[in-house]
Amino acid sequence: MIKIVIVEGSLNHTNRGINAITRGTIFSIVRNFPEFSVEIFIFRLGKTNAQFKHTLIFNGYNVSVCEGTVKYYFSFIFTFLSFILQWLPKKWIRRILRKLKVLNILLDADIIIDISQGDSFADIYGTKQFFYMFFNKFVAKCCGIKYIFFPQTIGPFKNKIIRKLAGHILSGAEMVFVREGNSWQYLNNIFDGKINLKLASDQAFLMPPEKVDDADLDRFIKENKSVIGFNISGFLASSSKIHDQILGKNIDYTESIESVINHYCENSNLGVLFIPHTNQDYVVSLYIYNRIQSKYEDKIFLIKPKYNEAQLKYIISKCDFFVGSRMHACIAALSSYVPTIPIGYSHKFDGIMKQLGLEQFVVIIQGESSSIVEKIKKAFESKDSIKQRLQKIIPPTQEAALECSKVLYGIIR
């Protein structure tokens, strides 16, 4: 029995994007491991030490997955212990760390797949977040457990010490898949080609949708000539220190998005569907919804935060056009052939759209807050040509996503 552990993914996270990558990864493994049995586990940091059991259905088959969480502060203890022990034989390190039972899921792995929440192996979100992502791979390397990075955005590493630590981990991986060309170029440049690096597609492109029965939603879609979906980011709407470091203090994201929604409600027959992808997204979506509900009651609909990522993909697929600020809400739309314009803050948005040949339809909010409405209007006018492009490019993009598990199969075999 082959034991595969997915680290820093989840099927139980409030951020549906992390769950979407994980579902896609599991789907890819199931597709590419037909000859022998595989046990799939998920290991991540969380607020408590806990375990969850999940059952996924792919093509009529039930797939059982165990997800284990370990308290955040343990990551620093485990990293420190591994650092002290790293000069011992790897078997000894494994035996010593096994006394810490919360690590057993990780230590029992035949191979580890790293997801790092899609874009968190970087210091863009702060030093603490980097070390949360660093520890499991450092433990794996010290214990001689093989690990592979599945497609994600990696970097930037602005701090020199963090850059060195990242290089130490990346150079020890069996393979490092990145999901867009910007990461590929960045890592090649700063690590001088010392990493086994390959470009592939995000695993969320593979996630199948799950049908939703919602009479109110069905009625809203039926009563409107066409529907434009909006995914509004709670992170971009916040006023945290990290938010200000990334965007600056002069950008009012919420005001910009509300002006776009007002434009379509006032000047078209479109219905506007608010589709949160995290609980934080729901809070800001509800805020804007309440502000405009009295003016546009029959033209707006807010999706409640009760649906999982596969169900949200099904809902997004019912849209005729989509504006998203969460990468995996956008991927759900793109992989459903829905014309999409991402509103982003990092090179991951631009890079993935460039892979699809649609980079002209990206808004990087730091430099374009004043032109968001115009860019979205231009993309909406081009929605038919965008849809044609998606129908052509999405199938090979999904095939490229499946390549990762084929490489994984080759490493294990």
URURCOR-V771833 format. One record per pair of residues at least 12 apart in sequence whose C-alpha atoms are under 10 Angstrom apart, sorted by the first residue. I is the first residue (numbers start at 0). GAP is how many residues later the second one is. D is the distance in whole Angstrom. If there is no record, write none. Layout:
BEGIN
i=(I;I)
gap=(GAP;GAP)
d=(D;D)
END
This chain:
BEGIN
i=(0;0;0;0;0;1;1;1;1;1;1;1;1;1;1;2;2;2;2;2;2;2;2;2;2;2;2;3;3;3;3;3;3;3;3;3;3;3;3;3;3;3;3;3;4;4;4;4;4;4;4;4;4;4;4;4;4;4;4;4;4;4;4;5;5;5;5;5;5;5;5;5;5;5;5;5;5;5;5;5;5;5;5;5;6;6;6;6;6;6;6;6;6;6;6;6;6;6;6;6;6;6;6;6;7;7;7;7;7;7;7;7;7;7;7;7;7;7;7;7;7;8;8;8;8;8;8;8;8;8;8;8;8;8;8;8;8;9;9;9;9;9;9;9;9;9;9;9;9;10;10;10;10;10;10;10;10;10;10;10;11;11;11;11;11;12;12;12;12;12;13;13;13;13;13;13;13;14;14;14;14;14;14;14;14;14;14;14;15;15;15;15;15;15;15;15;15;15;15;15;16;16;16;16;16;16;16;16;16;16;16;16;16;16;17;17;17;17;17;17;17;17;17;18;18;18;18;18;18;18;18;19;19;19;19;19;19;19;19;19;19;19;19;19;19;19;19;20;20;20;20;20;20;20;20;20;20;20;20;20;20;21;21;21;21;21;21;21;22;22;22;22;22;22;22;22;22;22;23;23;23;23;23;23;23;23;23;23;24;24;24;24;24;24;24;24;24;24;24;24;24;24;25;25;25;25;25;25;25;25;25;25;26;26;26;26;26;26;26;26;26;26;26;26;27;27;27;27;27;27;27;27;27;27;27;27;28;28;28;28;28;28;29;29;29;29;29;30;30;30;30;30;31;31;31;31;31;31;31;31;32;32;32;32;37;38;38;38;38;38;39;39;39;39;39;39;40;40;40;40;40;40;40;40;40;40;41;41;41;41;41;41;41;41;41;42;42;42;42;42;42;42;42;42;42;42;42;42;43;43;43;43;43;43;43;43;43;43;43;43;43;44;44;44;44;44;44;44;44;44;44;44;45;45;45;45;45;45;46;46;46;46;46;47;47;47;47;47;48;48;48;48;48;48;48;49;49;49;49;49;49;50;50;50;50;50;51;51;51;51;51;52;52;52;52;53;53;56;56;57;57;58;65;66;67;67;67;67;67;68;68;68;69;69;70;71;72;73;73;73;73;74;74;74;74;74;74;74;75;75;75;75;75;76;77;77;77;77;77;77;77;78;78;78;78;78;78;78;78;78;79;79;80;80;80;80;81;81;81;81;81;81;81;81;81;81;82;82;82;84;84;84;85;85;85;85;85;86;87;87;88;88;88;89;89;89;89;89;89;90;90;90;91;92;92;92;92;93;93;93;93;93;93;93;93;94;94;96;96;102;102;105;105;105;105;105;106;106;106;106;106;106;107;108;108;108;108;109;109;109;109;110;110;110;110;110;110;110;110;110;110;111;111;111;111;111;111;111;111;111;111;111;112;112;112;112;112;112;112;112;112;113;113;113;113;113;113;113;113;113;113;113;113;114;114;114;114;114;114;114;114;114;115;115;115;115;115;115;115;115;115;115;115;116;116;116;117;117;117;117;117;117;117;117;117;117;117;117;118;118;118;118;118;118;118;118;118;118;119;119;119;119;119;119;119;119;120;120;120;120;120;120;120;120;120;121;121;121;121;121;121;121;121;121;121;121;122;122;122;122;122;122;122;122;123;123;123;123;123;123;123;123;123;123;124;124;124;124;124;125;125;125;126;126;126;129;129;129;129;130;130;130;133;133;133;133;134;136;136;136;136;136;137;137;137;137;137;139;139;139;140;140;140;140;143;144;145;145;145;145;145;145;146;146;146;146;146;146;146;146;146;147;147;147;147;147;147;147;147;147;147;147;147;148;148;148;148;148;148;148;148;148;148;149;149;149;149;149;149;149;149;149;149;149;149;149;149;149;150;150;150;150;150;150;150;150;150;150;150;150;150;150;151;151;151;151;151;151;151;151;151;151;151;151;152;152;152;152;152;152;152;152;152;152;152;152;152;152;152;153;153;153;153;153;153;153;153;153;153;153;153;153;154;154;154;154;154;154;155;155;155;155;155;155;156;156;156;162;162;163;163;165;166;166;166;166;166;167;168;169;169;169;169;169;169;170;170;170;170;170;170;171;171;171;172;172;172;173;173;173;173;173;173;174;174;174;174;174;174;174;174;175;175;175;175;175;175;175;176;176;176;176;176;176;176;176;176;177;177;177;177;177;177;178;178;178;178;178;178;178;178;178;178;178;179;179;179;179;179;179;179;179;179;179;179;179;179;179;180;180;180;180;180;180;180;180;180;180;181;181;181;181;181;181;181;182;182;182;182;182;183;183;183;183;183;184;197;198;198;198;199;199;199;199;199;199;199;199;199;200;200;200;200;200;200;200;200;200;200;200;201;201;201;201;201;201;201;201;201;202;202;202;202;202;202;202;202;203;203;203;203;203;203;203;203;203;203;204;204;204;204;204;204;204;204;204;204;204;204;204;204;204;205;205;205;205;205;205;205;205;205;206;206;206;206;206;206;206;207;207;207;207;207;207;207;207;208;208;208;208;208;208;208;208;208;208;208;208;209;209;209;209;209;209;209;209;209;210;210;210;210;210;210;211;211;211;211;211;211;211;212;213;215;216;216;216;216;216;217;217;219;219;219;219;219;219;219;220;220;220;220;220;220;220;220;221;222;222;222;223;223;223;223;223;223;223;224;224;224;224;224;225;225;225;225;225;225;225;225;225;226;226;226;226;226;226;226;226;226;226;226;226;226;227;227;227;227;227;227;227;227;227;227;227;227;227;227;227;227;227;227;227;228;228;228;228;228;228;228;228;228;228;228;228;228;228;228;228;228;228;228;228;228;228;228;229;229;229;229;229;229;229;229;229;229;229;229;229;229;229;229;229;229;229;230;230;230;230;230;230;230;230;230;230;230;230;230;230;230;230;230;230;230;230;230;231;231;231;231;231;231;231;231;231;231;231;231;231;231;231;231;231;231;231;231;231;231;232;232;232;232;232;232;232;232;232;232;232;232;232;232;232;232;232;232;233;233;233;233;233;233;233;233;233;233;233;233;233;233;234;234;234;234;234;234;234;235;235;235;235;235;235;235;235;235;235;235;235;236;236;236;236;236;236;236;236;236;236;236;237;237;237;237;237;238;242;245;245;245;246;246;246;246;246;246;247;249;249;250;250;250;250;250;250;251;251;251;252;252;252;252;252;253;253;253;253;254;254;255;255;255;255;255;255;256;256;256;256;256;256;257;257;257;257;257;258;258;259;259;259;259;259;259;260;260;260;260;260;260;260;261;261;261;262;262;263;263;263;264;264;264;264;264;264;265;265;265;268;269;269;269;269;270;270;270;270;270;270;270;271;271;271;271;271;271;271;271;271;272;272;272;272;272;272;272;272;272;272;273;273;273;273;273;273;273;273;273;273;274;274;274;274;274;274;274;274;274;274;274;274;274;275;275;275;275;275;275;275;275;275;275;276;276;276;276;276;276;276;276;276;276;276;276;276;277;277;277;277;277;278;278;278;279;280;280;280;281;281;281;281;282;284;284;284;285;285;285;288;288;289;302;308;308;308;309;311;311;311;312;312;312;312;312;312;312;312;313;313;313;314;314;315;315;315;315;315;315;315;316;316;316;316;316;316;316;317;317;317;318;318;318;318;318;318;319;319;319;319;319;319;319;319;319;320;320;320;320;320;320;320;320;320;320;320;320;320;321;321;321;321;321;321;321;321;321;322;322;322;322;322;322;322;322;322;323;323;323;323;323;324;324;324;324;324;324;324;324;325;325;325;325;326;326;326;326;326;326;328;329;329;329;329;330;330;333;333;333;333;333;333;333;333;334;334;334;334;334;334;334;335;335;335;335;336;336;336;336;336;336;336;336;336;337;337;337;337;337;337;337;338;338;338;338;338;338;338;338;338;338;338;338;339;339;339;339;339;339;339;339;339;339;339;340;340;340;340;340;340;340;340;340;340;340;340;340;340;341;341;341;341;341;341;341;342;342;342;342;342;342;342;342;342;343;343;343;343;343;344;344;344;344;344;345;345;345;346;348;348;348;349;349;349;354;354;355;355;355;355;355;355;355;356;356;356;356;357;357;357;359;359;360;360;360;360;360;360;360;361;361;361;362;362)
gap=(35;36;37;38;109;34;35;36;37;38;107;108;109;410;411;34;35;36;37;38;102;103;105;106;107;108;109;25;34;35;36;37;38;101;102;104;105;106;107;108;109;143;404;408;34;35;36;37;38;60;61;62;100;101;102;103;104;105;106;107;108;109;142;16;19;20;34;35;36;37;38;61;100;103;105;106;107;108;109;110;141;142;143;144;15;34;35;36;37;38;60;61;99;105;106;107;108;109;110;126;129;130;140;142;14;34;35;36;37;38;61;105;106;107;108;109;110;112;124;125;128;12;13;14;16;32;33;34;35;36;58;104;105;106;107;108;109;12;13;31;32;33;34;35;57;58;59;105;107;12;31;41;42;43;45;54;55;56;297;298;40;41;42;55;296;33;265;266;295;296;263;264;265;266;291;294;295;102;261;262;263;264;265;266;293;294;311;313;260;261;262;263;291;292;293;294;296;310;312;313;100;101;187;260;261;291;292;309;310;311;312;313;314;315;97;98;99;100;101;186;260;291;310;98;99;185;188;289;290;291;309;98;182;183;184;185;186;187;188;288;289;290;293;308;309;311;312;94;96;97;129;130;131;181;182;183;184;185;186;288;307;20;93;95;96;181;182;185;33;35;180;181;182;183;184;185;286;287;178;179;180;181;182;183;184;286;377;378;88;90;125;126;177;178;179;180;181;182;376;377;379;380;14;15;30;32;37;39;177;180;181;379;29;30;31;32;36;176;177;179;180;181;375;378;175;176;178;179;370;371;373;374;375;376;377;378;373;375;376;377;379;380;28;29;31;33;375;27;28;371;374;375;370;371;372;373;374;375;376;377;372;373;375;376;25;24;25;26;27;70;23;24;25;26;27;69;12;23;24;25;26;27;64;65;68;71;23;24;25;26;27;63;64;70;71;23;24;25;26;27;59;60;61;62;63;69;71;93;23;24;25;26;27;28;31;62;72;73;88;89;92;23;24;25;26;27;28;29;30;87;88;91;22;23;24;25;26;27;22;23;24;25;26;20;21;22;23;24;19;20;21;22;23;25;53;17;18;19;20;21;52;15;16;17;18;19;13;14;15;16;17;12;13;14;15;12;13;151;153;149;150;149;39;38;34;35;36;37;38;33;34;36;32;33;31;60;59;28;29;58;61;56;57;58;59;60;61;64;52;55;56;58;59;58;19;22;25;57;58;60;61;52;53;55;56;57;58;59;60;63;55;59;12;15;16;58;12;14;15;53;56;57;58;59;60;61;55;56;59;12;57;58;52;53;55;56;57;55;54;55;53;54;55;50;51;52;53;54;55;51;52;53;51;46;49;50;51;13;14;45;46;48;49;50;51;12;48;42;46;33;36;30;31;33;34;39;29;32;33;36;37;38;37;31;36;37;38;35;36;37;302;29;33;34;35;36;37;63;297;300;301;24;25;28;33;34;35;36;37;38;61;296;24;33;34;35;36;37;60;292;295;19;22;23;33;34;35;36;37;38;59;62;63;18;33;34;35;36;37;38;62;88;14;16;17;18;20;33;34;35;36;37;38;16;35;36;32;33;34;35;36;60;61;84;85;209;210;230;32;33;34;35;36;37;59;60;227;229;12;13;14;32;33;34;35;36;12;13;31;32;33;34;35;36;45;12;31;32;33;34;35;36;37;40;41;44;31;32;33;34;35;36;39;40;31;32;33;34;35;118;119;121;122;222;116;117;118;120;121;115;116;119;30;32;35;25;27;32;36;31;34;35;28;31;32;35;34;12;32;33;35;36;27;28;30;31;34;29;32;33;27;28;31;32;28;28;26;27;28;29;265;266;22;23;25;26;27;28;29;261;264;22;24;25;26;27;28;29;48;256;259;260;263;21;24;25;26;27;28;29;48;49;255;25;26;27;28;29;48;49;50;51;52;53;251;254;255;258;25;26;27;28;29;47;48;49;50;51;52;53;250;253;24;25;26;27;28;31;47;48;49;50;51;196;24;25;26;27;28;29;30;31;49;193;194;195;196;198;199;12;16;22;23;24;25;26;28;29;30;32;33;194;27;28;29;31;32;192;27;30;31;34;190;191;29;30;33;27;28;26;27;25;20;23;24;27;28;27;26;17;21;24;25;26;27;20;22;23;24;25;26;22;23;24;22;23;24;21;22;23;233;234;237;20;21;22;23;229;232;233;236;19;20;21;22;23;24;228;19;20;21;22;23;24;25;224;227;19;20;21;22;23;24;19;20;21;22;23;24;169;172;173;176;222;18;19;20;21;22;167;168;169;170;171;172;173;174;175;17;18;19;166;167;169;170;171;173;174;165;166;167;168;169;170;172;14;16;164;165;168;13;14;15;16;167;12;206;201;202;205;155;197;198;199;200;201;202;203;204;151;154;195;196;197;198;199;200;201;202;203;126;129;150;195;196;198;199;200;202;128;194;195;197;198;199;201;202;105;106;123;124;125;127;128;131;194;197;123;126;127;128;129;130;131;189;190;192;193;194;195;196;197;125;126;129;189;191;192;193;195;196;102;103;106;124;125;128;191;101;102;103;105;106;124;127;128;99;100;101;102;103;104;105;106;107;108;123;127;97;98;99;100;101;102;103;104;105;99;100;101;102;103;104;95;98;99;100;101;102;103;98;101;85;56;84;85;86;98;97;100;51;52;53;78;79;80;81;49;50;51;52;78;80;97;98;49;48;75;76;45;46;47;48;74;75;76;43;44;45;46;95;42;43;44;45;46;92;93;94;95;42;43;44;45;46;72;73;89;91;92;93;94;95;33;36;42;43;44;45;46;72;88;90;91;92;93;94;95;110;111;112;152;32;41;42;43;44;45;46;47;71;72;86;87;88;89;90;91;92;93;94;95;104;109;111;27;30;31;42;43;44;45;46;55;72;86;89;91;92;93;94;95;99;100;26;42;43;44;45;46;47;50;51;54;85;91;92;93;94;95;96;98;99;111;112;21;22;25;26;42;43;44;45;46;48;49;50;51;52;53;56;91;92;93;94;97;111;20;21;24;43;44;45;46;47;48;49;50;51;52;91;92;93;110;111;19;20;42;43;44;45;46;47;48;49;50;51;91;92;18;43;45;46;49;90;91;15;16;17;18;45;48;89;90;107;108;109;129;14;15;16;17;18;20;43;44;46;47;48;14;15;16;42;46;13;102;99;100;120;98;99;117;118;119;120;118;116;119;114;115;116;117;118;119;113;117;118;90;112;113;116;119;30;31;33;34;33;114;109;113;114;115;116;117;31;66;86;112;115;116;27;30;31;33;34;113;114;63;112;113;114;116;117;12;13;27;28;31;39;112;30;33;34;110;114;35;109;113;27;30;31;33;34;35;29;30;33;30;29;30;50;51;25;27;28;29;30;48;49;24;26;27;28;29;30;47;49;50;26;27;28;29;30;42;43;45;46;49;12;14;15;26;27;28;29;30;42;49;26;27;28;29;30;37;38;40;41;47;48;49;54;26;27;28;29;31;36;48;49;50;53;26;28;30;31;32;35;36;47;48;49;50;51;52;27;30;31;48;51;25;26;27;25;24;44;45;20;21;22;23;22;17;18;19;16;17;18;12;13;12;12;19;20;23;22;17;20;21;15;16;17;18;19;20;22;23;18;19;22;17;18;13;14;16;17;18;20;22;15;16;17;18;19;20;21;15;18;20;14;17;18;19;20;21;13;17;18;19;20;60;63;64;67;12;13;16;17;18;19;20;58;59;62;63;65;66;12;16;17;18;19;20;54;58;61;16;17;18;19;20;39;53;56;57;16;17;18;19;20;16;17;18;19;20;24;38;40;16;17;18;23;15;16;17;21;22;25;13;12;13;19;23;21;22;19;22;52;53;56;57;59;60;55;56;58;59;60;62;63;51;54;55;58;49;50;51;52;53;54;55;56;57;45;46;48;49;50;52;53;22;40;41;43;44;45;46;47;48;49;50;51;13;18;21;22;36;39;40;43;46;47;50;12;17;18;19;20;21;22;34;35;37;38;39;42;45;17;19;20;21;22;23;34;18;19;20;21;22;25;26;29;33;18;19;20;21;22;18;19;20;21;22;18;19;20;17;13;14;15;12;13;14;38;42;33;34;36;37;38;40;41;29;32;33;36;28;31;32;15;19;14;15;17;18;19;21;25;13;14;17;12;13)
d=(7;6;6;7;9;8;7;5;6;8;8;6;9;8;10;9;6;5;6;7;9;10;7;5;5;7;9;9;7;6;5;6;8;10;9;9;6;6;5;6;7;10;10;10;8;6;5;5;7;10;10;9;8;7;9;9;6;8;7;5;6;8;9;8;9;9;8;6;5;6;8;9;9;9;9;6;5;6;7;9;10;10;10;10;9;9;6;5;6;9;10;10;8;7;6;5;6;7;9;9;7;9;10;10;9;8;6;5;7;10;9;9;7;6;5;6;9;9;9;7;9;7;5;9;9;10;7;7;7;10;9;9;8;6;7;6;8;6;8;10;7;8;7;10;7;9;9;9;8;7;8;9;10;8;10;9;10;8;9;9;8;10;9;8;9;10;9;10;10;10;8;6;6;9;9;9;10;9;10;6;5;7;9;9;10;9;10;10;9;6;6;9;9;7;5;9;9;10;8;8;8;8;8;7;8;10;7;8;7;5;7;10;9;9;8;9;5;7;10;9;10;9;8;9;10;9;10;8;7;9;9;10;10;8;5;9;9;7;10;9;6;7;9;7;9;9;9;8;8;7;10;9;9;7;5;5;8;9;8;10;8;9;8;9;10;8;8;9;8;10;8;7;10;8;6;9;9;8;8;5;5;7;5;4;8;10;9;9;9;9;8;10;9;5;7;10;8;8;9;9;9;8;8;10;9;9;9;9;9;9;9;9;9;9;7;10;9;9;10;7;7;9;9;10;8;10;7;9;10;10;8;6;9;8;6;9;8;9;6;8;9;8;8;10;9;8;9;9;10;8;8;9;8;9;9;6;6;10;9;7;8;8;9;7;10;9;8;8;9;10;9;8;6;7;9;9;10;9;6;5;6;8;7;9;9;10;7;6;4;6;8;8;9;10;9;9;6;5;6;8;10;9;10;7;7;10;10;9;8;7;5;6;9;9;10;10;9;10;9;9;9;8;5;5;6;5;9;9;8;7;9;10;9;5;6;5;6;9;8;7;5;6;9;10;7;6;5;8;7;5;4;6;9;10;8;8;6;5;7;9;9;7;6;4;6;9;8;6;5;6;9;6;5;6;9;6;8;10;10;10;8;10;9;9;8;9;10;8;9;8;10;10;7;8;9;7;9;9;10;10;10;8;6;9;9;6;8;10;10;8;8;10;7;9;8;9;9;7;9;9;7;9;10;8;5;8;10;7;7;10;9;10;9;10;8;9;9;10;8;9;8;6;9;9;7;8;8;9;8;10;8;10;10;9;9;5;8;8;9;10;9;8;9;10;9;6;5;6;9;9;7;8;8;9;7;6;9;7;10;9;9;8;5;8;9;9;9;9;9;9;10;8;10;9;8;9;10;9;8;8;10;8;9;9;7;9;9;7;7;9;8;9;10;6;5;5;8;10;9;9;8;9;8;8;7;6;4;6;8;10;10;10;10;9;6;5;6;6;10;10;9;9;9;8;7;6;5;6;9;9;10;9;10;9;9;6;6;7;7;9;10;10;9;9;6;9;10;9;9;10;8;9;9;9;8;9;9;8;5;6;8;10;9;9;10;9;9;10;10;6;5;6;8;10;10;10;10;8;9;7;10;9;8;7;8;10;6;7;9;8;6;6;8;9;8;9;9;6;4;5;6;9;10;8;9;8;10;7;7;5;7;8;8;9;8;7;7;8;10;8;10;9;8;10;10;6;9;9;9;10;7;10;10;9;8;10;9;8;9;9;10;10;10;8;8;8;10;10;7;9;9;9;9;10;9;7;9;10;10;10;10;8;7;8;10;10;9;7;7;10;9;9;10;10;8;5;6;8;9;10;10;9;9;5;5;5;6;8;10;9;10;8;10;8;7;8;6;5;6;8;9;10;9;8;7;5;7;8;10;10;8;9;8;8;9;7;9;10;8;5;4;5;8;9;8;6;6;5;7;10;8;8;9;7;5;5;8;9;10;9;9;7;9;9;9;6;6;7;9;9;6;9;9;10;8;6;10;9;10;10;10;10;9;7;9;10;9;6;8;9;8;9;10;7;10;8;8;10;8;8;9;10;10;10;10;10;9;9;9;10;9;10;9;9;7;9;8;10;10;9;9;9;6;8;9;9;10;6;5;7;9;10;8;9;8;7;9;9;7;9;10;9;8;8;5;6;7;9;9;9;10;7;6;5;6;8;10;10;9;6;5;6;6;9;9;10;8;8;6;5;6;8;8;9;6;5;5;5;9;8;8;7;9;9;10;7;7;8;9;9;7;9;8;5;5;9;8;7;10;7;9;9;9;9;6;8;8;8;7;7;10;8;6;9;10;10;9;8;8;8;7;7;7;10;10;10;10;9;10;10;10;8;9;9;6;6;9;8;7;8;9;10;6;7;8;6;5;8;9;9;9;9;9;9;9;9;6;10;10;10;10;8;9;6;8;9;10;10;10;10;7;10;7;7;9;9;9;9;6;7;10;8;6;9;8;9;8;6;10;10;7;10;10;9;8;10;9;6;9;7;8;9;7;9;10;8;9;10;10;6;9;8;9;9;10;10;10;8;5;6;8;5;5;9;10;9;9;9;10;9;9;5;5;8;7;6;9;8;6;9;9;6;8;9;9;6;8;10;7;7;10;10;9;9;8;9;8;9;10;10;8;10;9;8;8;8;7;10;8;10;9;10;9;8;8;10;9;9;9;7;6;6;9;9;8;10;10;6;6;7;10;10;7;5;6;9;9;7;6;9;9;5;5;6;7;9;9;10;8;5;5;7;9;9;9;7;6;5;6;9;10;9;9;6;6;5;6;8;10;10;10;10;10;10;8;6;5;6;7;10;10;10;9;7;9;9;6;8;6;5;6;8;9;10;9;9;10;8;7;6;5;6;8;9;10;9;10;9;6;5;6;8;9;10;10;9;6;5;5;7;10;8;9;8;10;8;6;4;6;7;10;7;8;9;9;9;8;8;10;8;8;6;8;10;9;6;8;10;7;6;10;8;7;6;8;10;9;9;9;10;8;8;8;10;7;5;9;9;8;8;8;5;6;9;10;10;9;9;9;8;8;5;4;7;7;6;8;9;9;10;10;7;7;9;9;9;10;9;6;8;9;10;8;10;10;9;8;9;10;8;6;6;9;10;9;9;10;7;10;10;9;9;9;9;10;10;7;9;8;7;10;10;8;5;9;7;9;10;8;7;9;9;7;9;10;8;10;10;8;10;7;10;8;9;10;8;9;10;10;7;8;9;7;8;9;10;10;9;8;8;10;7;9;9;9;9;8;10;8;5;9;8;9;10;10;9;10;9;9;9;8;10;9;8;10;10;10;9;10;9;7;10;7;8;9;8;10;8;7;9;9;10;9;8;5;6;8;9;10;9;9;6;5;6;9;9;10;10;8;6;5;6;7;9;9;10;8;9;9;10;8;8;6;5;6;9;10;10;9;7;5;8;9;8;10;8;8;10;10;9;9;8;7;8;7;10;9;9;10;9;9;10;8;9;9;8;8;10;10;9;7;10;8;7;8;10;10;9;10;9;7;10;10;9;10;9;9;8;8;7;10;8;9;10;7;9;9;8;7;10;9;9;9;9;9;8;8;10;9;8;10;9;5;7;9;8;8;9;8;10;9;8;9;7;6;10;8;8;8;6;9;9;5;8;7;9;9;8;8;10;10;7;9;10;10;9;6;7;9;10;8;10;10;9;10;10;6;5;6;8;9;7;7;10;10;9;9;7;6;5;6;8;10;9;10;9;6;5;6;7;10;8;10;10;7;7;5;6;8;9;6;5;6;9;9;9;10;8;8;8;9;7;9;8;8;7;9;9;6;9;9;10;9;10;10;9;10;9;7;9;10;8;8;9;10;6;9;9;8;10;9;9;9;9;6;8;9;5;6;10;10;8;9;10;8;6;10;8;9;10;8;8;9;5;8;9;6;5;9;9;8;10;9;8;9;9;8;9;8;8;9;10;9;9;9;9;6;6;7;9;7;10;7;9;10;10;10;7;5;6;8;10;9;9;6;5;6;6;10;10;8;9;8;6;5;6;9;8;5;6;7;9;7;9;9;8;7;9;8;6;8;8;9;9;8;8;10;6;8;10;8;10;8;9;8;8;8;9;9;9;7;8;8;6;10;10;9;8;9;9;7;8)
END
